[in-house]
Amino acid sequence: MSSRRPTLDTVAREVGVSRATVSNAYNRPDQLSERLRAKIMSTAARLGYAGPDPVARSLATQRAGAVAVMLDKRLSAAFSDPALSITLDTLASTVDTGDRSLVLMPGGPNGGGPRPSAVAAVHADVVVAYSLQNNAPAITAVQHRGLPLVVVDQPTVETVATVRVDDREGARTAAQHVVDLGHRHIGVISLEFATGGHTGPAGPQRMKSADFQVTAERMAGYLAVLPVEPAVWEAPDSRREYGRSAAEWLLCQEPRPTALLCMSDELALGAIRAARDFGLTVPADLTIVGFDDTPAAAWADLTTVRQDLLEKGRRTGDLVLRLLSGHQPGPPVTIGVTLVTRSSSGPVPSR
């Protein structure tokens, strides 16, 4: 037997059909009878032919068959956020037609999205930017290449396809809920305001220099309702351990907060653990409210702001398919929010 690798032509000669017929067996099976396609595939398997070269196919079609997803953080940090995982899973299901896949492009250890050099080299037809900072260099790199772009959450980029959540309204609703329950001393466990991995108290100056639109919008929603300026702790990631550390600091402030508003469910779940460490009962001693309504929130009976993560992924996927078809992006898509009241929130405790 020849040591040369079998090709499309090798299979065509063996079966006694044209090269195009063998190609159709892989790419357009509906064009062939089941019997002929089965014969072609069994012959290919016997000869050791694995199918058309994806690189050659992409050169011929001018399509990469991939959707690149740019993330702000490293994968370990990104996938600690279940809201991201659910959105990505639904996005993948929406765009997967059997010949298309997602290419994940993580950011560096300090955030900021993938390197521009990586964006310049990625083999993709459309790029999705998921929750990148304002003025992220990766966005500029995509625009320099002229690739279609879909932005999810942030930053704001004019004239590109966008899917966002009504973050300000969600935060306003959460804050109104705790105020209506009688709370006046309220702490906030915030997501990152600016890049650099800062962890700790966030004063007014740091809040003003916010690099992340989602954080700024949620904080604006809180501040629009709260009667007293809250103590704020900034977490560099949406992880339970950061929520726990934040709550430990907030619960040592005077006056001690009777309610904590958390910018993610993961941060809120960490805060619940901290309350237990302090010997406090939720909600008798401390009300805790999250944001996202992930499956873990329901399991923990956490009051939270629900964003429809499945719809978010689907709408993002729909925009990707729209751009792949050569259509204009259309107006920005805004996902509505609702407050889900569970047992982690209650009236202000009597002291």
C-alpha positions in Angstrom: 0.0 0.0 0.0 1.3 3.5 -0.8 2.6 5.5 2.2 1.0 8.7 0.7 -1.9 10.1 2.7 -5.2 9.4 0.9 -7.1 12.3 -0.6 -10.5 13.2 -1.8 -9.3 12.1 -5.3 -8.1 8.8 -3.9 -11.6 8.0 -2.6 -13.3 9.2 -5.8 -11.1 6.9 -8.0 -11.7 3.9 -5.7 -15.5 4.4 -5.7 -15.7 5.4 -9.4 -17.4 8.7 -8.8 -16.4 12.4 -9.3 -14.4 14.4 -6.7 -17.5 16.6 -6.3 -19.6 13.6 -5.3 -17.2 12.6 -2.6 -17.1 16.2 -1.3 -21.0 16.2 -1.2 -20.9 13.1 0.9 -19.2 15.2 3.6 -20.6 18.6 3.1 -24.0 18.1 1.4 -25.1 14.6 2.3 -28.7 15.4 1.3 -27.5 15.5 -2.4 -26.7 11.8 -2.4 -28.7 8.6 -1.9 -28.1 6.9 1.5 -26.6 3.9 -0.3 -24.1 5.9 -2.3 -23.0 8.0 0.7 -22.6 4.8 2.8 -20.4 3.3 0.1 -18.2 6.5 -0.1 -17.9 6.7 3.7 -17.0 3.0 4.1 -14.4 3.3 1.3 -12.9 6.4 2.9 -12.7 4.6 6.3 -11.0 1.6 4.6 -8.4 3.9 2.9 -7.8 5.9 6.0 -9.2 9.1 4.6 -10.5 11.3 7.5 -12.4 13.9 5.5 -11.8 17.2 3.8 -8.9 19.3 5.2 -10.6 22.1 7.2 -7.9 24.6 6.3 -8.3 23.9 2.6 -12.0 24.2 3.0 -11.8 27.5 4.8 -9.5 28.9 2.1 -12.0 27.8 -0.6 -15.1 29.2 1.1 -13.4 32.2 2.7 -15.0 31.1 6.0 -13.2 30.0 9.2 -16.2 28.2 10.6 -15.5 29.7 14.0 -16.9 32.4 16.3 -14.3 34.0 18.6 -15.4 35.0 22.1 -13.1 37.5 23.8 -13.2 37.3 27.6 -11.9 39.8 30.1 -10.2 37.3 32.5 -8.3 34.1 32.4 -10.5 31.0 31.9 -10.2 29.9 35.5 -11.6 33.3 36.6 -14.1 33.5 33.9 -15.7 30.1 34.5 -16.0 30.7 38.2 -19.0 32.9 37.1 -22.0 30.7 36.4 -23.8 33.6 34.6 -21.0 33.5 32.0 -21.1 29.7 31.7 -24.9 29.7 31.1 -24.7 32.5 28.5 -21.9 30.8 26.6 -23.6 27.5 26.6 -26.7 28.9 25.0 -24.7 31.0 22.6 -22.8 27.9 21.5 -26.1 26.0 21.0 -27.6 28.8 18.9 -24.7 29.2 16.5 -23.7 25.5 16.3 -25.0 24.2 12.9 -22.6 21.3 12.7 -19.8 23.2 10.9 -19.2 26.1 13.3 -17.5 26.3 16.7 -16.6 28.7 19.4 -13.0 29.8 20.0 -12.5 31.2 23.5 -9.9 34.0 23.9 -9.2 34.6 27.6 -7.6 37.8 28.9 -4.5 38.1 31.0 -4.1 37.7 34.8 -5.0 41.3 35.4 -7.9 41.4 32.9 -8.1 43.7 29.9 -9.2 41.0 27.4 -7.0 39.1 25.0 -3.8 40.6 23.6 -4.3 42.5 20.3 -1.7 40.3 18.7 -3.9 37.2 19.5 -6.9 39.0 18.0 -4.9 39.8 14.9 -4.1 36.2 14.4 -7.4 34.5 15.4 -9.2 32.5 12.6 -12.8 33.5 13.0 -15.8 34.9 11.0 -17.4 36.9 13.8 -16.0 38.1 17.2 -18.1 38.3 20.4 -16.7 40.6 23.1 -18.1 39.5 26.5 -18.0 42.1 29.2 -14.7 43.9 28.4 -13.5 47.1 29.9 -14.0 50.4 28.3 -11.4 51.2 25.6 -10.2 47.6 25.6 -7.3 47.3 23.0 -8.9 44.0 21.9 -11.9 45.9 20.5 -9.7 48.1 18.5 -7.8 45.1 17.1 -11.1 43.6 15.9 -12.1 46.8 14.2 -8.8 47.1 12.5 -9.3 43.6 11.0 -12.8 44.6 9.8 -14.4 41.6 11.5 -18.1 41.7 12.5 -18.4 42.3 16.2 -21.1 41.6 18.8 -20.7 43.2 22.3 -22.3 41.5 25.3 -22.8 43.8 28.4 -19.9 46.1 27.8 -18.2 48.3 26.5 -20.4 50.6 24.5 -19.3 50.6 20.9 -21.2 52.7 18.4 -22.8 51.0 15.4 -22.0 47.4 16.4 -24.4 44.6 17.4 -25.0 44.8 21.2 -26.7 42.7 23.9 -27.0 44.3 27.3 -28.9 43.9 30.5 -30.9 46.7 32.2 -28.3 46.8 35.0 -29.3 50.2 36.4 -32.9 49.2 36.7 -32.1 45.9 38.2 -29.9 47.5 40.9 -32.4 50.2 41.5 -35.1 47.6 42.1 -32.9 45.6 44.5 -32.1 48.8 46.5 -35.7 49.8 46.6 -36.6 46.4 48.0 -34.2 46.7 51.0 -35.2 50.3 51.6 -38.9 49.3 51.6 -38.1 46.7 54.2 -36.9 49.5 56.5 -33.1 49.2 56.0 -31.0 52.4 56.2 -27.5 51.1 56.9 -26.6 49.2 53.7 -23.3 47.9 52.4 -22.5 47.1 48.8 -20.2 44.3 47.5 -19.2 45.6 44.1 -17.7 44.1 41.0 -14.5 45.7 39.7 -14.6 49.4 38.9 -11.3 49.6 37.2 -8.6 47.2 36.0 -5.6 46.2 38.1 -6.9 43.6 40.4 -7.8 46.0 43.2 -9.5 44.5 46.3 -10.8 46.6 49.1 -12.8 49.7 50.0 -13.9 51.7 47.0 -14.2 55.4 47.6 -16.0 58.0 45.4 -12.9 58.7 43.4 -12.4 55.1 42.3 -16.1 54.8 41.5 -15.9 57.8 39.2 -13.0 56.3 37.2 -14.9 53.1 36.5 -13.6 51.2 33.5 -16.5 48.7 33.6 -19.9 50.0 32.4 -21.9 47.2 34.2 -20.4 48.1 37.5 -21.0 51.8 37.0 -24.6 51.2 36.0 -25.4 48.9 38.9 -23.8 51.3 41.4 -25.8 54.2 39.9 -29.0 52.1 40.3 -28.2 51.5 44.0 -27.2 55.2 44.7 -30.4 56.4 43.1 -32.4 54.9 45.9 -30.3 54.5 49.0 -30.9 57.2 51.6 -27.4 57.1 53.0 -24.1 56.7 51.1 -23.2 53.0 51.5 -19.9 51.5 52.5 -18.5 49.8 49.3 -16.1 46.9 49.0 -14.7 46.2 45.5 -14.0 42.6 44.5 -11.8 41.9 41.4 -13.8 38.8 40.4 -17.2 37.4 40.9 -16.1 34.7 43.3 -17.6 33.5 46.6 -14.3 34.0 48.5 -14.2 37.6 47.5 -17.8 38.0 48.7 -16.9 36.5 52.0 -13.9 38.8 52.5 -16.0 41.8 51.5 -18.8 41.0 53.9 -16.3 40.4 56.7 -15.0 44.0 56.2 -18.5 45.5 55.8 -19.8 43.8 59.0 -17.0 45.4 61.0 -18.0 49.0 60.0 -19.9 51.3 62.3 -22.8 51.4 62.1 -22.9 47.8 61.0 -25.0 47.3 57.9 -28.3 45.5 58.2 -28.4 44.7 54.5 -25.9 43.9 51.8 -26.4 44.5 48.1 -24.2 42.3 46.1 -23.5 42.7 42.3 -23.5 39.0 41.7 -25.1 35.9 43.2 -21.6 34.4 43.7 -20.6 37.4 45.8 -23.9 37.2 47.7 -23.3 33.5 48.5 -19.9 34.3 49.9 -21.5 37.0 52.0 -24.0 34.5 53.5 -21.0 32.4 54.6 -19.4 35.4 56.3 -22.7 36.2 58.1 -22.6 32.6 59.5 -19.0 33.1 60.6 -20.1 36.2 62.5 -22.9 34.3 64.2 -25.6 36.2 62.3 -28.8 34.7 60.9 -30.0 35.6 57.4 -32.4 37.4 57.2 -33.2 37.9 60.9 -29.9 39.7 61.5 -28.8 40.5 57.9 -30.6 40.9 54.6 -28.5 39.8 51.5 -29.6 40.5 47.9 -27.7 39.2 44.8 -27.8 39.8 41.1 -28.2 37.3 38.2 -30.5 34.5 39.5 -28.2 31.6 38.7 -29.2 28.1 39.7 -27.2 28.4 42.9 -29.3 31.4 44.0 -32.5 29.4 43.9 -30.8 26.5 45.8 -29.7 29.0 48.5 -33.1 30.7 48.6 -31.4 34.0 47.7 -33.3 37.1 46.9 -31.8 38.4 43.7 -32.3 40.3 40.5 -33.0 38.0 37.6 -31.5 38.5 34.2 -32.6 36.0 31.6 -29.3 34.3 30.9 -30.8 31.9 28.4 -32.3 34.7 26.4 -29.0 36.6 26.7 -27.2 33.7 25.1 -29.8 33.2 22.4 -30.1 36.8 21.4 -26.3 37.0 21.2 -26.3 33.9 19.0 -29.0 35.3 16.8 -27.0 38.5 16.2 -23.9 36.3 15.3 -26.0 34.5 12.7 -27.4 37.7 11.4 -23.9 39.1 10.9 -22.8 35.9 9.2 -25.6 36.3 6.8 -24.4 39.7 5.8 -27.2 41.7 7.5 -26.9 44.9 9.5 -26.8 44.5 13.3 -30.0 46.4 14.1 -30.7 48.3 17.3 -29.1 47.3 20.6 -30.9 44.4 22.4 -31.7 45.1 26.1 -32.6 42.1 28.4 -35.1 43.1 31.0 -34.7 42.3 34.7 -37.0 41.3 37.6 -36.6 41.0 41.3 -37.0 37.5 42.7 -37.9 37.7 46.4 -36.7 34.7 48.5 -35.9 34.1 52.2 -32.5 35.9 52.3 -34.3 39.3 52.7 -36.4 40.5 55.5 -37.3 43.5 57.7 -34.6 45.5 59.5 -33.8 43.8 62.8 -34.6 45.6 66.0 -31.5 46.3 68.1 
